[in-house]
Amino acid sequence: MKKFNYTITDKLGIHARPAGMLAKAAKTYADTEITVTCNGKTSKATQLMKIMSLGVKQGDVVTVAAEGPSEEAAIAAMDDFFTSNL
């Protein structure tokens, strides 16, 4: 399992647009489970509504984890995604 922590800098946190983009990016790695954890709640990164239900706000620290055959590539892609979009 690979994981990293990221502090959300987007003023609106993880709202509909970036949540949709995140789910789409995570689906690229179908053989690897990618999760997002914030404030004690965890969601699969491919599940748009569950990501939004985490209620991630600006300044929150999220933990992104990947486990599976493509975890190295998946975690690198998620790190790039969060840095670029959130």
Residue pairs with C-beta under 8 A, 6 or more apart in sequence:
1 65
1 66
1 67
1 71
2 65
2 66
2 67
2 71
2 72
2 74
2 75
3 63
3 64
3 65
3 66
3 75
4 63
4 64
4 75
4 78
4 79
5 61
5 62
5 63
5 64
6 61
6 62
6 64
6 79
6 82
6 83
6 86
7 59
7 60
7 61
8 14
8 56
8 57
8 58
8 59
8 60
8 61
8 62
8 86
9 58
9 86
10 18
10 58
10 85
10 86
11 58
12 58
13 55
13 56
13 57
13 58
13 60
14 22
14 36
14 51
14 52
14 54
14 56
14 62
14 86
15 52
16 52
18 85
18 86
19 48
19 51
19 52
20 48
21 81
21 85
22 36
22 45
22 51
22 81
22 85
23 45
23 46
23 47
23 48
23 51
25 45
25 77
25 78
25 81
26 34
26 44
26 45
26 46
26 74
26 78
27 46
28 77
29 66
29 68
29 70
29 73
29 74
29 77
31 68
31 69
31 70
32 66
32 67
32 68
32 69
32 70
32 71
32 74
33 44
33 66
33 67
33 68
34 44
34 45
34 46
34 64
34 65
34 66
34 74
34 75
34 78
35 42
35 43
35 44
35 45
35 64
35 65
35 66
36 42
36 43
36 45
36 51
36 54
36 56
36 62
36 63
36 64
37 43
37 62
37 63
37 64
37 65
38 54
38 55
38 56
38 60
38 61
38 62
38 63
39 54
39 55
39 60
41 53
41 54
43 50
43 51
43 53
43 54
44 50
45 51
45 64
45 78
54 62
56 62
62 82
64 75
64 78
64 79
64 82
65 75
66 74
66 75
66 78
68 74
